Amino acid sequence: MDLLALADFNLVARHGGFGRAARATGRPKATLSRRVLELEADLGVRLLERGARTLQLTEEGKALHARTGALLVEIDEAAAEIASGGARPRGVLRVSAPLLFSQVALGRLAAGFALAYPEVRLEVTTEDRAVDMVEEGIDLVIRVNPDPDENLIGRVLLRDRLVVVAHPALARPAAGATQLPAPVPAVVRGRGERRAAWDIKGAATIPFDPVLRLSSLVMVRDAVRAGAGAASLPLSLVAGDLAAGRLAHWGDVDGPETALWALYPSRRLLSARVAAFLDHLRAAFPQGTPEELAAFVDA
């Protein structure tokens, strides 16, 4: 197999077309097309479906790109490291992170990393959806309680827990001997909240009535601060408000732990850029507790 043709195929697959790949790299479009045709002839399979305006990977093309794209990146990185005389982090590092962590912490973390590693060009995208790291060219993803994925490995960065909080002026309901208290006004995130009560550890269930639905947890916290209702929020987001008396703690939610993971492709060689960014995150949160994140946010 011609490795140059394989590299050109992955270039086209990563950019989603011959024209885009040519514009991004300055390579002639005709050369890229010829190299991919040669690779298809060598393998005896069609790798790309070429339409009038679109280009799609065949099943064989997807499999080849998934298996070889990361390996070619490793080869390029190894060559660059050897040429530079060591494993100094350099190049582009693409990170995908959830909305809340990005809003409260990632701006400062990214700035510190950029100052410490000026040869790395850090690009952070904010999204809560699952991403295809190979197809979208992502080096590292940060996710909350991700589903298991045999193609990814990772580590827990932070652990958090949910607490029910409210403005001090809103009285916490007291359960009766035989029935639940009346529902309290609540602020919830999005339209997906279908629960009608919070189960409090070591205490009674608190029923609630959503009076406000907002798209981010930061908005939910701000609305609770303003007295709109109670809410279930991560402790790290409201620890400062609880300490200052701006919010009252009604109890911890009885449920699974919230864990923030850093995930990357399960490759034998971890790039110096990814390793440096993981070390940077670990240095910021050595214990990985909600109190550490709260202190970082409030600093």
Solvent accessible surface area in square Angstrom, and as a share of the most:
residue,aa,sasa,rsa
1,M,122,0.54
2,D,70,0.36
3,L,110,0.55
4,L,114,0.57
5,A,1,0.00
6,L,8,0.04
7,A,41,0.32
8,D,5,0.03
9,F,0,0.00
10,N,3,0.01
11,L,20,0.10
12,V,0,0.00
13,A,11,0.08
14,R,102,0.37
15,H,58,0.26
16,G,34,0.33
17,G,10,0.09
18,F,20,0.08
19,G,18,0.18
20,R,145,0.53
21,A,0,0.00
22,A,13,0.10
23,R,182,0.66
24,A,65,0.50
25,T,61,0.36
26,G,66,0.64
27,R,81,0.30
28,P,80,0.50
29,K,117,0.50
30,A,79,0.61
31,T,31,0.18
32,L,0,0.00
33,S,32,0.20
34,R,120,0.44
35,R,49,0.18
36,V,0,0.00
37,L,96,0.48
38,E,76,0.34
39,L,2,0.01
40,E,16,0.07
41,A,83,0.64
42,D,89,0.46
43,L,63,0.32
44,G,64,0.61
45,V,58,0.33
46,R,134,0.49
47,L,1,0.01
48,L,0,0.00
49,E,89,0.40
50,R,87,0.32
51,G,47,0.45
52,A,114,0.88
53,R,235,0.86
54,T,88,0.51
55,L,32,0.16
56,Q,113,0.50
57,L,25,0.12
58,T,18,0.11
59,E,129,0.58
60,E,88,0.39
61,G,0,0.00
62,K,96,0.40
63,A,58,0.45
64,L,28,0.14
65,H,4,0.02
66,A,55,0.43
67,R,184,0.67
68,T,21,0.12
69,G,8,0.08
70,A,21,0.17
71,L,98,0.49
72,L,26,0.13
73,V,52,0.30
74,E,16,0.07
75,I,99,0.50
76,D,95,0.49
77,E,22,0.10
78,A,37,0.29
79,A,59,0.46
80,A,44,0.34
81,E,41,0.18
82,I,142,0.72
83,A,93,0.72
84,S,33,0.22
85,G,72,0.69
86,G,33,0.32
87,A,69,0.53
88,R,106,0.39
89,P,20,0.13
90,R,89,0.32
91,G,33,0.32
92,V,51,0.29
93,L,0,0.00
94,R,96,0.35
95,V,1,0.00
96,S,0,0.00
97,A,0,0.00
98,P,9,0.06
99,L,52,0.26
100,L,41,0.20
101,F,10,0.04
102,S,20,0.13
103,Q,94,0.42
104,V,30,0.18
105,A,3,0.02
106,L,4,0.02
107,G,53,0.51
108,R,117,0.43
109,L,6,0.03
110,A,21,0.16
111,A,54,0.42
112,G,27,0.26
113,F,0,0.00
114,A,47,0.37
115,L,151,0.75
116,A,62,0.48
117,Y,64,0.24
118,P,90,0.57
119,E,69,0.31
120,V,6,0.03
121,R,149,0.54
122,L,38,0.19
123,E,81,0.36
124,V,55,0.32
125,T,65,0.38
126,T,64,0.37
127,E,40,0.18
128,D,74,0.38
129,R,123,0.45
130,A,94,0.73
131,V,25,0.14
132,D,72,0.37
133,M,11,0.05
134,V,48,0.28
135,E,71,0.32
136,E,72,0.32
137,G,20,0.19
138,I,17,0.09
139,D,22,0.11
140,L,0,0.00
141,V,5,0.03
142,I,0,0.00
143,R,23,0.09
144,V,72,0.41
145,N,75,0.39
146,P,40,0.25
147,D,123,0.64
148,P,138,0.87
149,D,66,0.34
150,E,165,0.74
151,N,101,0.52
152,L,38,0.19
153,I,81,0.41
154,G,29,0.28
155,R,80,0.29
156,V,43,0.25
157,L,14,0.07
158,L,6,0.03
159,R,106,0.39
160,D,19,0.10
161,R,99,0.36
162,L,67,0.33
163,V,1,0.01
164,V,0,0.00
165,V,0,0.00
166,A,0,0.00
167,H,60,0.27
168,P,71,0.45
169,A,87,0.68
170,L,50,0.25
171,A,81,0.63
172,R,98,0.36
173,P,23,0.15
174,A,89,0.69
175,A,48,0.37
176,G,44,0.42
177,A,113,0.88
178,T,132,0.77
179,Q,137,0.61
180,L,101,0.50
181,P,21,0.13
182,A,78,0.61
183,P,82,0.51
184,V,10,0.06
185,P,51,0.32
186,A,0,0.00
187,V,2,0.01
188,V,8,0.05
189,R,102,0.37
190,G,25,0.24
191,R,201,0.74
192,G,64,0.61
193,E,35,0.16
194,R,187,0.68
195,R,106,0.39
196,A,71,0.55
197,A,28,0.22
198,W,3,0.01
199,D,78,0.41
200,I,10,0.05
201,K,103,0.44
202,G,93,0.90
203,A,57,0.44
204,A,45,0.35
205,T,36,0.21
206,I,3,0.02
207,P,14,0.09
208,F,8,0.03
209,D,76,0.39
210,P,41,0.26
211,V,80,0.46
212,L,67,0.33
213,R,104,0.38
214,L,33,0.16
215,S,78,0.50
216,S,6,0.04
217,L,32,0.16
218,V,30,0.17
219,M,89,0.40
220,V,2,0.01
221,R,33,0.12
222,D,62,0.32
223,A,14,0.11
224,V,0,0.00
225,R,85,0.31
226,A,89,0.69
227,G,43,0.42
228,A,38,0.29
229,G,1,0.01
230,A,0,0.00
231,A,0,0.00
232,S,22,0.14
233,L,0,0.00
234,P,14,0.09
235,L,18,0.09
236,S,8,0.05
237,L,11,0.05
238,V,0,0.00
239,A,25,0.19
240,G,19,0.18
241,D,3,0.01
242,L,42,0.21
243,A,97,0.75
244,A,63,0.49
245,G,45,0.43
246,R,119,0.43
247,L,6,0.03
248,A,34,0.26
249,H,96,0.43
250,W,12,0.04
251,G,12,0.12
252,D,33,0.17
253,V,17,0.10
254,D,87,0.45
255,G,40,0.38
256,P,126,0.79
257,E,92,0.41
258,T,31,0.18
259,A,7,0.06
260,L,15,0.08
261,W,83,0.29
262,A,0,0.00
263,L,19,0.10
264,Y,17,0.06
265,P,21,0.13
266,S,57,0.37
267,R,45,0.17
268,R,209,0.76
269,L,78,0.39
270,L,65,0.32
271,S,8,0.05
272,A,19,0.15
273,R,28,0.10
274,V,1,0.00
275,A,34,0.26
276,A,9,0.07
277,F,0,0.00
278,L,2,0.01
279,D,68,0.35
280,H,41,0.18
281,L,1,0.00
282,R,106,0.39
283,A,78,0.61
284,A,33,0.26
285,F,7,0.03
286,P,86,0.54
287,Q,141,0.62
288,G,10,0.09
289,T,48,0.28
290,P,14,0.09
291,E,92,0.41
292,E,38,0.17
293,L,17,0.08
294,A,6,0.05
295,A,64,0.50
296,F,37,0.15
297,V,39,0.22
298,D,91,0.47
299,A,100,0.77
